[in-house]
Amino acid sequence: MVRRFAGAALLDPVAVDDVAQDSLISIAQSVGGYDGRAKVTTWAHSIVRRRVVDHLRRQRETVELQEQHRPAARMSSLIADRLTVRQVLAELPELYRVPVQLRDLEQLPYKVIAERLDRSEGTVKSQISRGRAMLAGRLGASDRSSGVR
């Protein structure tokens, strides 16, 4: 549970492990202070959230901004990435492309997408998952063919 909470907020698996370990230590040290007013999971989640914030704060203080990550370079890179994603997305079969577009680009809830496409919500979730996997696979193949690592 602690690792899942940390993993939801952090992308780096090593950072997730570090934060989860710090969180477990904090939970163990403060278990005597748990008063039972909230669920244990709610209490533990608040501790994990504070450890994540601490980790991000420490990381921000220590990471030097490299030239390729400065705002102008990052913005042009984001624009190029978005164009590539949209191009690859357009190549997906319609069965997967439409639900992914409605969910990820238009940010519609699964229920609304299911109603709009006249499909069950479970089917929509499955098609979005498969569409995202196909998109990621094709983007990865595109990066490998262009020499990006």
N, C-alpha and C positions, 0 to 999 in steps of 0.2 A: 504494500500500500504506500509506504513512504517513498520507495523508488518510483512508483507510478506518478505520485504527486510531483516529485522533482522532475521526472522525465517529461511531464506535460509543460513545464516552464523552460526547460533547457534543451538545447539540441545536441550538445557534446556529451557522448556517453561517459567519458571520464569525469566530466563535471557533474553529471547526474549521480555517479557513484560517490564522488566526494561529498556532494550536498546531502545525499541519502545517509551517508555515514555520519556526517556532522549532525544531521537531524536526529538520528537514532541516539546519539550521545546526548543531545539536548533533551530529548524525550525522557531518556533514562534518568538524567539529572533532575528533571523537574516533575517527575511522576508524583512526587509527594505533594506538589502544589495543585494537582488536578482536583477540582472541587465537585465535579459531577454535574454541573449545571448544563453542560453541552455534551453532545456525543463525543466519545473518545476520538472518533475519526475527525470530527470538526476541530477538536483541540490539537490533534497531531498535525492536521493540515495547516493550522495557523503557525505552528512551529516550523514546518517545512517551508512555508511561504517566507517566513523571516530569514531562514537559512539561505534560500534562493536569492533574496534581495541582498543579503550580506555578500554572497558569492559574486553577484553581478556588480555590486559596488566595488569590491576588491579588484575584480577583473578590469573594470573601467579605469581604475586608478593606475593599473600597471601596464595596460596595453598602449603602446605607442601607435599613433595613427600613421600608417604607412602611406606612401604616395598614391598607390593604386586604390586606396580606400578613402581618399579625400572626396568630399562631396561631388565635385564635378565629374571625376572619373567614375565614381560609384553610380551617379545618375545616368550617364551614358551607357554604362554596363547594364543597368536595370532596364533601360529602354530597349536595348538590343535583346536582352533576355526575354522581355515581354513579347517582342515581335516574334522571336523564335518559338516561344510557347504557343502563341496564337497560330502560327503557321503549322506547327505539328498538331495542335488541337484540331485544326481544320481538316487534317488528313485522317482523323479517326473515323471509324464507321459511325453513322448517324445514331445507331442504337446506344452508343456510349458517349458520343460527342455532345448531344443535346442535354442529357442529364448533368454532365460535368459542367457545361456552360451555365446552365441554370443555377447550379449550386455554387460553383466557384467564382464565376464572373458576376452573376446577378445576385448572388447571396440569398437565394430563396430557400425557405425551409423545405425539408424532405416531403412533408405532407402536401405542400402547395405544388411541388414538382410532380408528385404522384398524381394529384388531381388533374393537373394540366396535361400530363402525358397519358392519363387514363391507365395507370399501372399501379400495382400495389406498392406501398412504401418500402417493403423489404426488397422488391425487385429494383426499385429506384436506387436504394442504398448499394445493392450489389453491382448494378451497372455503373454507378459513380466510382465505386472502388476499383472495378475492372478497368474503367476508362482512365482513371488516374494512374493505375499500374502500367497500362499501355503507353500513356503519355510519358511517364517517367522512363520507361524502357526505350522509347524512341528518342527522347531527349538525351539519354545516356549514349545511345548509338551515334547520335548526331555529334555529341562532344568528342567521342572517341575518333570518329572519322575526320574531324577537323583538327585533331591534335590537342584539344583542351583536356586538361587533367585536373 
